[in-house]
Amino acid sequence: MFEDMTVEHVATVPGADTAWNDFETDHDADALAAKRAMFFRVIFAPSVAQGLSPDRPAEDKRELVDRLEAGVRRRLSDAPMPIHHLVGMIALAKTNA
């Protein structure tokens, strides 16, 4: 128990790969790569940029993230494939209101 919360339920379910579903319809590898690269940027770029020295200017951080996104996009465009992932869910309950 933590902060009067208990775990009531835990589950993992397969996550939908909607970007791949779109690719199977339009066969646009560049669009698939752009969607995946944007996902990378939104989820991981803040942590990557945080790893730089706090003294670094914002434009340096932005340039790093831009270059990483472009590299991810380039690689994914060259080799499109589905992503099989699981989504984890946890239901918590407050025991002391």
Buried (B, 14 or more C-beta within 10 A) or exposed (E): EEEEEEEEEEEEEEEEBEBBEBBEEEEBBEBBBBBBBBEBBEEBBEEBBEEEEEEEEEEEBEEBBEEBBEEBBEEBBEEBEEEEEEEEEEEEEEEEE
